[in-house]
């Protein structure tokens, strides 16, 4: 999949399976969606997810809506990523 690297200012080809290791190595993965997503309770809505790693087994997801970073975040372990981390649904992916 094509990913834009905002640090090196270039588009790179990265396998979906490599994105978790890229986060562990210290980069942030930003997923941009073409629609607004919401949690099951309707508490939070977002159109961008910012994923990063706390350590090799723990990850954090922050949210943005219409260009504004929201105060909410969620913590996840490696097993949660299988259910929660969906870069294939994003219209644009960036590495920061």
PyMOL commands that set and color helices and strands:
alter all, ss='L'
color gray80, all
select helices_A, chain A and resi 16-24+78-84+87-89
alter helices_A, ss='H'
color red, helices_A
select strands_A, chain A and resi 2-5+10-13+29-38+45-55+58-65+68-77+92-95
alter strands_A, ss='S'
color yellow, strands_A
deselect
rebuild
show_as cartoon
